[in-house]
């Protein structure tokens, strides 16, 4: 079973799009807010090697942002059905 974590910012339109896409697909996820969870967010940004949001992690592995998420879903590159948050 996959775990999905999404690092977001409240004003980021791509963050909202990524969360909406996950919801449309029926995928549960854990949201980490860049503002409210600053320490955890910083650790995730270091882990991803990126400085932008959203950053999406599948099974604690960074996959990129909204574009990469939508491509993986469109290409059926992994089964997200029944994913649970960390």
PyMOL Python script that loads the backbone (N, CA, C, O; Angstrom):
from pymol import cmd

cmd.read_pdbstr("""\
ATOM      1  N   UNK A   1       0.842  -1.176   0.000  1.00  0.00           N
ATOM      2  CA  UNK A   1       0.000   0.000   0.000  1.00  0.00           C
ATOM      3  C   UNK A   1       0.889   1.243   0.000  1.00  0.00           C
ATOM      4  O   UNK A   1       1.859   1.304   0.755  1.00  0.00           O
ATOM      5  N   UNK A   2       0.579   2.212  -0.819  1.00  0.00           N
ATOM      6  CA  UNK A   2       1.371   3.422  -0.950  1.00  0.00           C
ATOM      7  C   UNK A   2       0.989   4.458   0.091  1.00  0.00           C
ATOM      8  O   UNK A   2      -0.178   4.564   0.468  1.00  0.00           O
ATOM      9  N   UNK A   3       1.968   5.221   0.556  1.00  0.00           N
ATOM     10  CA  UNK A   3       1.698   6.375   1.396  1.00  0.00           C
ATOM     11  C   UNK A   3       2.006   7.614   0.576  1.00  0.00           C
ATOM     12  O   UNK A   3       3.006   7.661  -0.140  1.00  0.00           O
ATOM     13  N   UNK A   4       1.153   8.606   0.682  1.00  0.00           N
ATOM     14  CA  UNK A   4       1.299   9.829  -0.099  1.00  0.00           C
ATOM     15  C   UNK A   4       1.364  11.009   0.865  1.00  0.00           C
ATOM     16  O   UNK A   4       0.508  11.165   1.736  1.00  0.00           O
ATOM     17  N   UNK A   5       2.388  11.832   0.695  1.00  0.00           N
ATOM     18  CA  UNK A   5       2.543  13.050   1.478  1.00  0.00           C
ATOM     19  C   UNK A   5       2.694  14.203   0.499  1.00  0.00           C
ATOM     20  O   UNK A   5       3.418  14.098  -0.491  1.00  0.00           O
ATOM     21  N   UNK A   6       2.000  15.313   0.783  1.00  0.00           N
ATOM     22  CA  UNK A   6       2.050  16.481  -0.088  1.00  0.00           C
ATOM     23  C   UNK A   6       2.483  17.680   0.741  1.00  0.00           C
ATOM     24  O   UNK A   6       1.811  18.052   1.703  1.00  0.00           O
ATOM     25  N   UNK A   7       3.600  18.282   0.371  1.00  0.00           N
ATOM     26  CA  UNK A   7       4.085  19.504   1.003  1.00  0.00           C
ATOM     27  C   UNK A   7       3.462  20.673   0.259  1.00  0.00           C
ATOM     28  O   UNK A   7       3.623  20.801  -0.955  1.00  0.00           O
ATOM     29  N   UNK A   8       2.745  21.532   0.992  1.00  0.00           N
ATOM     30  CA  UNK A   8       1.970  22.585   0.347  1.00  0.00           C
ATOM     31  C   UNK A   8       2.188  23.942   0.995  1.00  0.00           C
ATOM     32  O   UNK A   8       2.792  24.064   2.060  1.00  0.00           O
ATOM     33  N   UNK A   9       1.680  24.945   0.318  1.00  0.00           N
ATOM     34  CA  UNK A   9       1.581  26.307   0.826  1.00  0.00           C
ATOM     35  C   UNK A   9       0.142  26.751   0.590  1.00  0.00           C
ATOM     36  O   UNK A   9      -0.439  26.415  -0.442  1.00  0.00           O
ATOM     37  N   UNK A  10      -0.449  27.503   1.530  1.00  0.00           N
ATOM     38  CA  UNK A  10      -1.859  27.878   1.400  1.00  0.00           C
ATOM     39  C   UNK A  10      -2.202  28.685   0.148  1.00  0.00           C
ATOM     40  O   UNK A  10      -3.336  28.623  -0.325  1.00  0.00           O
ATOM     41  N   UNK A  11      -1.253  29.435  -0.394  1.00  0.00           N
ATOM     42  CA  UNK A  11      -1.548  30.308  -1.537  1.00  0.00           C
ATOM     43  C   UNK A  11      -1.102  29.736  -2.877  1.00  0.00           C
ATOM     44  O   UNK A  11      -1.192  30.416  -3.900  1.00  0.00           O
ATOM     45  N   UNK A  12      -0.628  28.507  -2.883  1.00  0.00           N
ATOM     46  CA  UNK A  12      -0.072  27.898  -4.091  1.00  0.00           C
ATOM     47  C   UNK A  12      -1.174  27.223  -4.919  1.00  0.00           C
ATOM     48  O   UNK A  12      -1.821  26.287  -4.448  1.00  0.00           O
ATOM     49  N   UNK A  13      -1.382  27.695  -6.138  1.00  0.00           N
ATOM     50  CA  UNK A  13      -2.439  27.117  -6.981  1.00  0.00           C
ATOM     51  C   UNK A  13      -2.105  25.687  -7.416  1.00  0.00           C
ATOM     52  O   UNK A  13      -3.006  24.860  -7.556  1.00  0.00           O
ATOM     53  N   UNK A  14      -0.828  25.390  -7.629  1.00  0.00           N
ATOM     54  CA  UNK A  14      -0.451  24.019  -7.992  1.00  0.00           C
ATOM     55  C   UNK A  14      -0.633  23.064  -6.820  1.00  0.00           C
ATOM     56  O   UNK A  14      -0.911  21.881  -7.016  1.00  0.00           O
ATOM     57  N   UNK A  15      -0.479  23.574  -5.605  1.00  0.00           N
ATOM     58  CA  UNK A  15      -0.737  22.751  -4.409  1.00  0.00           C
ATOM     59  C   UNK A  15      -2.213  22.363  -4.362  1.00  0.00           C
ATOM     60  O   UNK A  15      -2.555  21.205  -4.122  1.00  0.00           O
ATOM     61  N   UNK A  16      -3.079  23.346  -4.593  1.00  0.00           N
ATOM     62  CA  UNK A  16      -4.516  23.070  -4.616  1.00  0.00           C
ATOM     63  C   UNK A  16      -4.860  22.095  -5.739  1.00  0.00           C
ATOM     64  O   UNK A  16      -5.683  21.199  -5.555  1.00  0.00           O
ATOM     65  N   UNK A  17      -4.235  22.267  -6.891  1.00  0.00           N
ATOM     66  CA  UNK A  17      -4.494  21.367  -8.025  1.00  0.00           C
ATOM     67  C   UNK A  17      -4.048  19.944  -7.702  1.00  0.00           C
ATOM     68  O   UNK A  17      -4.746  18.989  -8.041  1.00  0.00           O
ATOM     69  N   UNK A  18      -2.894  19.790  -7.050  1.00  0.00           N
ATOM     70  CA  UNK A  18      -2.401  18.456  -6.694  1.00  0.00           C
ATOM     71  C   UNK A  18      -3.343  17.792  -5.694  1.00  0.00           C
ATOM     72  O   UNK A  18      -3.667  16.613  -5.836  1.00  0.00           O
ATOM     73  N   UNK A  19      -3.781  18.537  -4.691  1.00  0.00           N
ATOM     74  CA  UNK A  19      -4.704  17.970  -3.699  1.00  0.00           C
ATOM     75  C   UNK A  19      -6.034  17.602  -4.345  1.00  0.00           C
ATOM     76  O   UNK A  19      -6.611  16.559  -4.035  1.00  0.00           O
ATOM     77  N   UNK A  20      -6.525  18.460  -5.246  1.00  0.00           N
ATOM     78  CA  UNK A  20      -7.778  18.158  -5.949  1.00  0.00           C
ATOM     79  C   UNK A  20      -7.639  16.902  -6.803  1.00  0.00           C
ATOM     80  O   UNK A  20      -8.551  16.076  -6.841  1.00  0.00           O
ATOM     81  N   UNK A  21      -6.516  16.753  -7.481  1.00  0.00           N
ATOM     82  CA  UNK A  21      -6.285  15.575  -8.315  1.00  0.00           C
ATOM     83  C   UNK A  21      -6.270  14.309  -7.454  1.00  0.00           C
ATOM     84  O   UNK A  21      -6.879  13.302  -7.816  1.00  0.00           O
ATOM     85  N   UNK A  22      -5.586  14.363  -6.337  1.00  0.00           N
ATOM     86  CA  UNK A  22      -5.559  13.203  -5.438  1.00  0.00           C
ATOM     87  C   UNK A  22      -6.962  12.880  -4.931  1.00  0.00           C
ATOM     88  O   UNK A  22      -7.347  11.712  -4.878  1.00  0.00           O
ATOM     89  N   UNK A  23      -7.722  13.897  -4.561  1.00  0.00           N
ATOM     90  CA  UNK A  23      -9.088  13.683  -4.085  1.00  0.00           C
ATOM     91  C   UNK A  23      -9.966  13.096  -5.180  1.00  0.00           C
ATOM     92  O   UNK A  23     -10.757  12.190  -4.917  1.00  0.00           O
ATOM     93  N   UNK A  24      -9.837  13.602  -6.414  1.00  0.00           N
ATOM     94  CA  UNK A  24     -10.621  13.078  -7.533  1.00  0.00           C
ATOM     95  C   UNK A  24     -10.316  11.611  -7.792  1.00  0.00           C
ATOM     96  O   UNK A  24     -11.188  10.854  -8.218  1.00  0.00           O
ATOM     97  N   UNK A  25      -9.083  11.216  -7.534  1.00  0.00           N
ATOM     98  CA  UNK A  25      -8.676   9.830  -7.745  1.00  0.00           C
ATOM     99  C   UNK A  25      -8.998   8.953  -6.534  1.00  0.00           C
ATOM    100  O   UNK A  25      -8.764   7.745  -6.557  1.00  0.00           O
ATOM    101  N   UNK A  26      -9.536   9.566  -5.478  1.00  0.00           N
ATOM    102  CA  UNK A  26      -9.864   8.816  -4.269  1.00  0.00           C
ATOM    103  C   UNK A  26      -8.638   8.402  -3.474  1.00  0.00           C
ATOM    104  O   UNK A  26      -8.644   7.367  -2.807  1.00  0.00           O
ATOM    105  N   UNK A  27      -7.591   9.206  -3.543  1.00  0.00           N
ATOM    106  CA  UNK A  27      -6.328   8.885  -2.887  1.00  0.00           C
ATOM    107  C   UNK A  27      -6.199   9.687  -1.601  1.00  0.00           C
ATOM    108  O   UNK A  27      -6.264  10.917  -1.615  1.00  0.00           O
ATOM    109  N   UNK A  28      -6.020   8.993  -0.509  1.00  0.00           N
ATOM    110  CA  UNK A  28      -5.781   9.644   0.771  1.00  0.00           C
ATOM    111  C   UNK A  28      -4.341  10.130   0.819  1.00  0.00           C
ATOM    112  O   UNK A  28      -3.443   9.495   0.266  1.00  0.00           O
ATOM    113  N   UNK A  29      -4.128  11.255   1.479  1.00  0.00           N
ATOM    114  CA  UNK A  29      -2.780  11.795   1.580  1.00  0.00           C
ATOM    115  C   UNK A  29      -2.638  12.580   2.873  1.00  0.00           C
ATOM    116  O   UNK A  29      -3.621  13.001   3.484  1.00  0.00           O
ATOM    117  N   UNK A  30      -1.395  12.763   3.269  1.00  0.00           N
ATOM    118  CA  UNK A  30      -1.078  13.607   4.410  1.00  0.00           C
ATOM    119  C   UNK A  30      -0.576  14.927   3.838  1.00  0.00           C
ATOM    120  O   UNK A  30       0.299  14.946   2.972  1.00  0.00           O
ATOM    121  N   UNK A  31      -1.130  16.018   4.324  1.00  0.00           N
ATOM    122  CA  UNK A  31      -0.691  17.336   3.876  1.00  0.00           C
ATOM    123  C   UNK A  31       0.221  17.947   4.934  1.00  0.00           C
ATOM    124  O   UNK A  31      -0.118  17.985   6.117  1.00  0.00           O
ATOM    125  N   UNK A  32       1.367  18.419   4.499  1.00  0.00           N
ATOM    126  CA  UNK A  32       2.292  19.140   5.359  1.00  0.00           C
ATOM    127  C   UNK A  32       2.310  20.583   4.868  1.00  0.00           C
ATOM    128  O   UNK A  32       2.701  20.850   3.731  1.00  0.00           O
ATOM    129  N   UNK A  33       1.888  21.512   5.719  1.00  0.00           N
ATOM    130  CA  UNK A  33       1.813  22.923   5.370  1.00  0.00           C
ATOM    131  C   UNK A  33       3.163  23.585   5.626  1.00  0.00           C
ATOM    132  O   UNK A  33       3.709  23.495   6.726  1.00  0.00           O
ATOM    133  N   UNK A  34       3.691  24.245   4.612  1.00  0.00           N
ATOM    134  CA  UNK A  34       4.986  24.907   4.678  1.00  0.00           C
ATOM    135  C   UNK A  34       5.040  25.939   5.806  1.00  0.00           C
ATOM    136  O   UNK A  34       6.089  26.134   6.419  1.00  0.00           O
ATOM    137  N   UNK A  35       3.919  26.595   6.079  1.00  0.00           N
ATOM    138  CA  UNK A  35       3.872  27.642   7.095  1.00  0.00           C
ATOM    139  C   UNK A  35       3.672  27.057   8.489  1.00  0.00           C
ATOM    140  O   UNK A  35       4.417  27.385   9.412  1.00  0.00           O
ATOM    141  N   UNK A  36       2.678  26.200   8.644  1.00  0.00           N
ATOM    142  CA  UNK A  36       2.325  25.680   9.965  1.00  0.00           C
ATOM    143  C   UNK A  36       3.236  24.568  10.460  1.00  0.00           C
ATOM    144  O   UNK A  36       3.335  24.344  11.666  1.00  0.00           O
ATOM    145  N   UNK A  37       3.898  23.872   9.554  1.00  0.00           N
ATOM    146  CA  UNK A  37       4.785  22.762   9.911  1.00  0.00           C
ATOM    147  C   UNK A  37       6.187  23.054   9.385  1.00  0.00           C
ATOM    148  O   UNK A  37       6.766  22.243   8.662  1.00  0.00           O
ATOM    149  N   UNK A  38       6.729  24.211   9.751  1.00  0.00           N
ATOM    150  CA  UNK A  38       7.972  24.708   9.147  1.00  0.00           C
ATOM    151  C   UNK A  38       9.142  23.742   9.279  1.00  0.00           C
ATOM    152  O   UNK A  38       9.875  23.536   8.312  1.00  0.00           O
ATOM    153  N   UNK A  39       9.334  23.153  10.440  1.00  0.00           N
ATOM    154  CA  UNK A  39      10.487  22.267  10.626  1.00  0.00           C
ATOM    155  C   UNK A  39      10.363  21.007   9.768  1.00  0.00           C
ATOM    156  O   UNK A  39      11.309  20.618   9.083  1.00  0.00           O
ATOM    157  N   UNK A  40       9.188  20.373   9.813  1.00  0.00           N
ATOM    158  CA  UNK A  40       8.966  19.186   8.991  1.00  0.00           C
ATOM    159  C   UNK A  40       9.036  19.537   7.510  1.00  0.00           C
ATOM    160  O   UNK A  40       9.596  18.783   6.715  1.00  0.00           O
ATOM    161  N   UNK A  41       8.467  20.683   7.139  1.00  0.00           N
ATOM    162  CA  UNK A  41       8.507  21.129   5.748  1.00  0.00           C
ATOM    163  C   UNK A  41       9.946  21.320   5.278  1.00  0.00           C
ATOM    164  O   UNK A  41      10.297  20.916   4.169  1.00  0.00           O
ATOM    165  N   UNK A  42      10.770  21.930   6.109  1.00  0.00           N
ATOM    166  CA  UNK A  42      12.175  22.141   5.745  1.00  0.00           C
ATOM    167  C   UNK A  42      12.883  20.813   5.517  1.00  0.00           C
ATOM    168  O   UNK A  42      13.663  20.675   4.575  1.00  0.00           O
ATOM    169  N   UNK A  43      12.614  19.839   6.373  1.00  0.00           N
ATOM    170  CA  UNK A  43      13.216  18.509   6.210  1.00  0.00           C
ATOM    171  C   UNK A  43      12.781  17.866   4.899  1.00  0.00           C
ATOM    172  O   UNK A  43      13.585  17.223   4.224  1.00  0.00           O
ATOM    173  N   UNK A  44      11.504  18.039   4.535  1.00  0.00           N
ATOM    174  CA  UNK A  44      11.009  17.466   3.278  1.00  0.00           C
ATOM    175  C   UNK A  44      11.625  18.164   2.066  1.00  0.00           C
ATOM    176  O   UNK A  44      11.938  17.517   1.067  1.00  0.00           O
ATOM    177  N   UNK A  45      11.798  19.482   2.155  1.00  0.00           N
ATOM    178  CA  UNK A  45      12.435  20.199   1.047  1.00  0.00           C
ATOM    179  C   UNK A  45      13.880  19.739   0.865  1.00  0.00           C
ATOM    180  O   UNK A  45      14.350  19.592  -0.263  1.00  0.00           O
ATOM    181  N   UNK A  46      14.570  19.516   1.957  1.00  0.00           N
ATOM    182  CA  UNK A  46      15.940  19.004   1.871  1.00  0.00           C
ATOM    183  C   UNK A  46      15.932  17.618   1.237  1.00  0.00           C
ATOM    184  O   UNK A  46      16.761  17.309   0.382  1.00  0.00           O
ATOM    185  N   UNK A  47      14.992  16.794   1.664  1.00  0.00           N
ATOM    186  CA  UNK A  47      14.903  15.425   1.133  1.00  0.00           C
ATOM    187  C   UNK A  47      14.607  15.426  -0.370  1.00  0.00           C
ATOM    188  O   UNK A  47      15.130  14.597  -1.114  1.00  0.00           O
ATOM    189  N   UNK A  48      13.763  16.366  -0.804  1.00  0.00           N
ATOM    190  CA  UNK A  48      13.393  16.414  -2.222  1.00  0.00           C
ATOM    191  C   UNK A  48      14.473  17.063  -3.073  1.00  0.00           C
ATOM    192  O   UNK A  48      14.560  16.807  -4.274  1.00  0.00           O
ATOM    193  N   UNK A  49      15.299  17.907  -2.453  1.00  0.00           N
ATOM    194  CA  UNK A  49      16.300  18.637  -3.218  1.00  0.00           C
ATOM    195  C   UNK A  49      15.720  19.813  -3.981  1.00  0.00           C
ATOM    196  O   UNK A  49      16.399  20.409  -4.818  1.00  0.00           O
ATOM    197  N   UNK A  50      14.468  20.152  -3.700  1.00  0.00           N
ATOM    198  CA  UNK A  50      13.779  21.237  -4.397  1.00  0.00           C
ATOM    199  C   UNK A  50      13.485  22.377  -3.419  1.00  0.00           C
ATOM    200  O   UNK A  50      13.622  22.227  -2.205  1.00  0.00           O
ATOM    201  N   UNK A  51      13.079  23.518  -3.980  1.00  0.00           N
ATOM    202  CA  UNK A  51      12.751  24.674  -3.143  1.00  0.00           C
ATOM    203  C   UNK A  51      11.341  25.190  -3.411  1.00  0.00           C
ATOM    204  O   UNK A  51      10.975  26.273  -2.955  1.00  0.00           O
ATOM    205  N   UNK A  52      10.558  24.420  -4.146  1.00  0.00           N
ATOM    206  CA  UNK A  52       9.215  24.859  -4.515  1.00  0.00           C
ATOM    207  C   UNK A  52       8.177  23.883  -3.985  1.00  0.00           C
ATOM    208  O   UNK A  52       8.490  22.750  -3.618  1.00  0.00           O
ATOM    209  N   UNK A  53       6.943  24.344  -3.952  1.00  0.00           N
ATOM    210  CA  UNK A  53       5.813  23.489  -3.579  1.00  0.00           C
ATOM    211  C   UNK A  53       4.835  23.490  -4.741  1.00  0.00           C
ATOM    212  O   UNK A  53       4.794  24.450  -5.512  1.00  0.00           O
ATOM    213  N   UNK A  54       4.046  22.432  -4.881  1.00  0.00           N
ATOM    214  CA  UNK A  54       4.013  21.280  -3.987  1.00  0.00           C
ATOM    215  C   UNK A  54       5.197  20.349  -4.235  1.00  0.00           C
ATOM    216  O   UNK A  54       5.771  20.315  -5.323  1.00  0.00           O
ATOM    217  N   UNK A  55       5.532  19.623  -3.227  1.00  0.00           N
ATOM    218  CA  UNK A  55       6.450  18.494  -3.344  1.00  0.00           C
ATOM    219  C   UNK A  55       5.669  17.274  -2.898  1.00  0.00           C
ATOM    220  O   UNK A  55       5.072  17.271  -1.822  1.00  0.00           O
ATOM    221  N   UNK A  56       5.673  16.249  -3.715  1.00  0.00           N
ATOM    222  CA  UNK A  56       4.859  15.068  -3.455  1.00  0.00           C
ATOM    223  C   UNK A  56       5.784  13.882  -3.235  1.00  0.00           C
ATOM    224  O   UNK A  56       6.751  13.675  -3.968  1.00  0.00           O
ATOM    225  N   UNK A  57       5.462  13.113  -2.211  1.00  0.00           N
ATOM    226  CA  UNK A  57       6.248  11.956  -1.832  1.00  0.00           C
ATOM    227  C   UNK A  57       5.354  10.722  -1.870  1.00  0.00           C
ATOM    228  O   UNK A  57       4.249  10.728  -1.328  1.00  0.00           O
ATOM    229  N   UNK A  58       5.836   9.676  -2.507  1.00  0.00           N
ATOM    230  CA  UNK A  58       5.156   8.388  -2.517  1.00  0.00           C
ATOM    231  C   UNK A  58       6.067   7.425  -1.763  1.00  0.00           C
ATOM    232  O   UNK A  58       7.220   7.217  -2.140  1.00  0.00           O
ATOM    233  N   UNK A  59       5.534   6.845  -0.697  1.00  0.00           N
ATOM    234  CA  UNK A  59       6.351   5.952   0.138  1.00  0.00           C
ATOM    235  C   UNK A  59       7.664   6.626   0.539  1.00  0.00           C
ATOM    236  O   UNK A  59       8.731   6.013   0.504  1.00  0.00           O
ATOM    237  N   UNK A  60       7.561   7.902   0.921  1.00  0.00           N
ATOM    238  CA  UNK A  60       8.683   8.724   1.392  1.00  0.00           C
ATOM    239  C   UNK A  60       9.703   9.057   0.307  1.00  0.00           C
ATOM    240  O   UNK A  60      10.751   9.630   0.604  1.00  0.00           O
ATOM    241  N   UNK A  61       9.413   8.708  -0.941  1.00  0.00           N
ATOM    242  CA  UNK A  61      10.305   9.018  -2.059  1.00  0.00           C
ATOM    243  C   UNK A  61       9.749  10.225  -2.817  1.00  0.00           C
ATOM    244  O   UNK A  61       8.593  10.202  -3.241  1.00  0.00           O
ATOM    245  N   UNK A  62      10.556  11.284  -2.995  1.00  0.00           N
ATOM    246  CA  UNK A  62      10.055  12.453  -3.726  1.00  0.00           C
ATOM    247  C   UNK A  62       9.833  12.129  -5.200  1.00  0.00           C
ATOM    248  O   UNK A  62      10.686  11.527  -5.853  1.00  0.00           O
ATOM    249  N   UNK A  63       8.672  12.539  -5.712  1.00  0.00           N
ATOM    250  CA  UNK A  63       8.382  12.309  -7.134  1.00  0.00           C
ATOM    251  C   UNK A  63       8.301  13.617  -7.914  1.00  0.00           C
ATOM    252  O   UNK A  63       8.215  13.594  -9.141  1.00  0.00           O
ATOM    253  N   UNK A  64       8.327  14.754  -7.226  1.00  0.00           N
ATOM    254  CA  UNK A  64       8.230  16.045  -7.895  1.00  0.00           C
ATOM    255  C   UNK A  64       6.987  16.786  -7.462  1.00  0.00           C
ATOM    256  O   UNK A  64       6.511  16.636  -6.336  1.00  0.00           O
ATOM    257  N   UNK A  65       6.467  17.593  -8.381  1.00  0.00           N
ATOM    258  CA  UNK A  65       5.322  18.428  -8.082  1.00  0.00           C
ATOM    259  C   UNK A  65       4.059  17.974  -8.788  1.00  0.00           C
ATOM    260  O   UNK A  65       3.884  16.793  -9.090  1.00  0.00           O
ATOM    261  N   UNK A  66       3.180  18.938  -9.046  1.00  0.00           N
ATOM    262  CA  UNK A  66       1.885  18.633  -9.658  1.00  0.00           C
ATOM    263  C   UNK A  66       2.044  17.972 -11.029  1.00  0.00           C
ATOM    264  O   UNK A  66       1.358  16.995 -11.328  1.00  0.00           O
ATOM    265  N   UNK A  67       2.936  18.495 -11.853  1.00  0.00           N
ATOM    266  CA  UNK A  67       3.102  17.954 -13.205  1.00  0.00           C
ATOM    267  C   UNK A  67       3.503  16.490 -13.167  1.00  0.00           C
ATOM    268  O   UNK A  67       2.940  15.667 -13.889  1.00  0.00           O
ATOM    269  N   UNK A  68       4.479  16.163 -12.322  1.00  0.00           N
ATOM    270  CA  UNK A  68       4.937  14.781 -12.224  1.00  0.00           C
ATOM    271  C   UNK A  68       3.846  13.873 -11.661  1.00  0.00           C
ATOM    272  O   UNK A  68       3.693  12.734 -12.100  1.00  0.00           O
ATOM    273  N   UNK A  69       3.091  14.380 -10.690  1.00  0.00           N
ATOM    274  CA  UNK A  69       1.986  13.601 -10.128  1.00  0.00           C
ATOM    275  C   UNK A  69       0.949  13.299 -11.200  1.00  0.00           C
ATOM    276  O   UNK A  69       0.517  12.156 -11.345  1.00  0.00           O
ATOM    277  N   UNK A  70       0.551  14.314 -11.945  1.00  0.00           N
ATOM    278  CA  UNK A  70      -0.484  14.103 -12.961  1.00  0.00           C
ATOM    279  C   UNK A  70       0.013  13.159 -14.059  1.00  0.00           C
ATOM    280  O   UNK A  70      -0.769  12.364 -14.582  1.00  0.00           O
ATOM    281  N   UNK A  71       1.288  13.233 -14.413  1.00  0.00           N
ATOM    282  CA  UNK A  71       1.841  12.327 -15.418  1.00  0.00           C
ATOM    283  C   UNK A  71       1.843  10.884 -14.916  1.00  0.00           C
ATOM    284  O   UNK A  71       1.496   9.969 -15.663  1.00  0.00           O
ATOM    285  N   UNK A  72       2.227  10.675 -13.667  1.00  0.00           N
ATOM    286  CA  UNK A  72       2.256   9.323 -13.108  1.00  0.00           C
ATOM    287  C   UNK A  72       0.848   8.733 -13.046  1.00  0.00           C
ATOM    288  O   UNK A  72       0.656   7.552 -13.332  1.00  0.00           O
ATOM    289  N   UNK A  73      -0.127   9.548 -12.676  1.00  0.00           N
ATOM    290  CA  UNK A  73      -1.502   9.060 -12.624  1.00  0.00           C
ATOM    291  C   UNK A  73      -2.000   8.744 -14.030  1.00  0.00           C
ATOM    292  O   UNK A  73      -2.612   7.699 -14.251  1.00  0.00           O
ATOM    293  N   UNK A  74      -1.741   9.640 -14.982  1.00  0.00           N
ATOM    294  CA  UNK A  74      -2.186   9.428 -16.367  1.00  0.00           C
ATOM    295  C   UNK A  74      -1.542   8.197 -16.994  1.00  0.00           C
ATOM    296  O   UNK A  74      -2.170   7.501 -17.793  1.00  0.00           O
ATOM    297  N   UNK A  75      -0.293   7.930 -16.633  1.00  0.00           N
ATOM    298  CA  UNK A  75       0.451   6.806 -17.216  1.00  0.00           C
ATOM    299  C   UNK A  75       0.305   5.509 -16.429  1.00  0.00           C
ATOM    300  O   UNK A  75       0.911   4.495 -16.778  1.00  0.00           O
ATOM    301  N   UNK A  76      -0.498   5.540 -15.367  1.00  0.00           N
ATOM    302  CA  UNK A  76      -0.681   4.352 -14.520  1.00  0.00           C
ATOM    303  C   UNK A  76       0.656   3.746 -14.103  1.00  0.00           C
ATOM    304  O   UNK A  76       0.831   2.529 -14.155  1.00  0.00           O
ATOM    305  N   UNK A  77       1.588   4.584 -13.694  1.00  0.00           N
ATOM    306  CA  UNK A  77       2.916   4.108 -13.337  1.00  0.00           C
ATOM    307  C   UNK A  77       2.980   3.435 -11.979  1.00  0.00           C
ATOM    308  O   UNK A  77       3.948   2.738 -11.674  1.00  0.00           O
ATOM    309  N   UNK A  78       1.973   3.635 -11.174  1.00  0.00           N
ATOM    310  CA  UNK A  78       1.877   2.923  -9.911  1.00  0.00           C
ATOM    311  C   UNK A  78       0.430   2.941  -9.461  1.00  0.00           C
ATOM    312  O   UNK A  78      -0.358   3.773  -9.910  1.00  0.00           O
ATOM    313  N   UNK A  79       0.090   2.035  -8.587  1.00  0.00           N
ATOM    314  CA  UNK A  79      -1.269   1.914  -8.084  1.00  0.00           C
ATOM    315  C   UNK A  79      -1.426   2.767  -6.843  1.00  0.00           C
ATOM    316  O   UNK A  79      -0.842   2.472  -5.801  1.00  0.00           O
ATOM    317  N   UNK A  80      -2.218   3.830  -6.955  1.00  0.00           N
ATOM    318  CA  UNK A  80      -2.447   4.708  -5.821  1.00  0.00           C
ATOM    319  C   UNK A  80      -3.712   4.357  -5.065  1.00  0.00           C
ATOM    320  O   UNK A  80      -4.009   4.981  -4.046  1.00  0.00           O
ATOM    321  N   UNK A  81      -4.451   3.396  -5.526  1.00  0.00           N
ATOM    322  CA  UNK A  81      -5.695   3.029  -4.870  1.00  0.00           C
ATOM    323  C   UNK A  81      -5.401   2.568  -3.463  1.00  0.00           C
ATOM    324  O   UNK A  81      -4.521   1.737  -3.240  1.00  0.00           O
ATOM    325  N   UNK A  82      -6.132   3.103  -2.527  1.00  0.00           N
ATOM    326  CA  UNK A  82      -5.988   2.697  -1.136  1.00  0.00           C
ATOM    327  C   UNK A  82      -4.774   3.257  -0.444  1.00  0.00           C
ATOM    328  O   UNK A  82      -4.384   2.765   0.615  1.00  0.00           O
ATOM    329  N   UNK A  83      -4.160   4.285  -1.021  1.00  0.00           N
ATOM    330  CA  UNK A  83      -2.994   4.878  -0.369  1.00  0.00           C
ATOM    331  C   UNK A  83      -3.406   5.473   0.977  1.00  0.00           C
ATOM    332  O   UNK A  83      -4.510   5.995   1.131  1.00  0.00           O
ATOM    333  N   UNK A  84      -2.522   5.387   1.917  1.00  0.00           N
ATOM    334  CA  UNK A  84      -2.806   5.905   3.258  1.00  0.00           C
ATOM    335  C   UNK A  84      -1.756   6.931   3.641  1.00  0.00           C
ATOM    336  O   UNK A  84      -0.623   6.862   3.163  1.00  0.00           O
ATOM    337  N   UNK A  85      -2.109   7.876   4.489  1.00  0.00           N
ATOM    338  CA  UNK A  85      -1.121   8.887   4.895  1.00  0.00           C
ATOM    339  C   UNK A  85      -0.072   8.277   5.824  1.00  0.00           C
ATOM    340  O   UNK A  85      -0.296   7.233   6.436  1.00  0.00           O
ATOM    341  N   UNK A  86       1.074   8.949   5.916  1.00  0.00           N
ATOM    342  CA  UNK A  86       2.143   8.509   6.812  1.00  0.00           C
ATOM    343  C   UNK A  86       1.696   8.565   8.259  1.00  0.00           C
ATOM    344  O   UNK A  86       2.469   8.229   9.156  1.00  0.00           O
TER     345      UNK A  86
END
""", "prot")
cmd.dss("prot")
cmd.show_as("cartoon", "prot")
cmd.util.cbc("prot")
cmd.orient("prot")
